[in-house]
Amino acid sequence: MEFTLDDGIFLTKIARDAIENYIKNHIVIDIPKNTPEKLFRKRGVFVTLNTIKNGHVNLRGCIGRPYPDFPLIRATIDSAIDSAVNDPRFYPLSIDELEHIVVEISILTKPILIEVNNPNEYLDKIKIGEDGLIISKGWLKGLLLPQVPVEWKWNVKEFLDNLCMKAGMYYNCWKDPNIKIYKFNAIIYGEIAPKGKIVENPHLYYKRN
């Protein structure tokens, strides 16, 4: 495996540190001098923030860089801050909320186009729990991470339908032959409680409301 739990712990702690420094002091932290060399490799990454209570979670922010255009450590810091203050679906995270969020890091493989002759072939070429998806048509785009259908217990069709909605399109838009759908995998690390233990696949420890 290219990345280990130790790498995930390092990145998750850096993401939280970046968020707290920005929220409290309006400071963008520097890349730590003790950053492992492998974390300078260019990789796509998303940072997801959830609020958690009684084992149930609600999304509080999720922004990332889906393509390997930046060093992973840099992309993680920038995505963490963006998730906290620049997700257009939410108001900026407050200082009081810092004690109630869990931080999750998804390191992405490079997205690849799913080639089909018939849109129904998508149903056999997408694996729940393994594949994340990007949909694209013109300027409309949408992305869902591989943990999302697991958390919501979607089948592949439901995954595709919700991907269409995420892109601002309509249900079943994935059947349009002009649509392009890409898939990617992700290694996922994060906290299972605010500032708590960091594990692989933290989404398996809690349930969506």
Buried (B, 14 or more C-beta within 10 A) or exposed (E): EEBBEEBBBBBBBBBBBBBBBBBEEEEEBEBBEEBBEEBBEBBBBBBBBBBBEEEEBEBBBBBBBBBBEBBBBBBBBBBBBBBBBEBEEBEEBEEEBBEEBBBBBBBBBEBEEBEBEEBEEBBEEBEBEEBBBBBBBEEEBBBBBBBBBBBEEBEBBBBBBBBBEBBEBEEEBBEBEEBEBBBBBBBBBBBBEBBEEBBBBBBBBBEEE
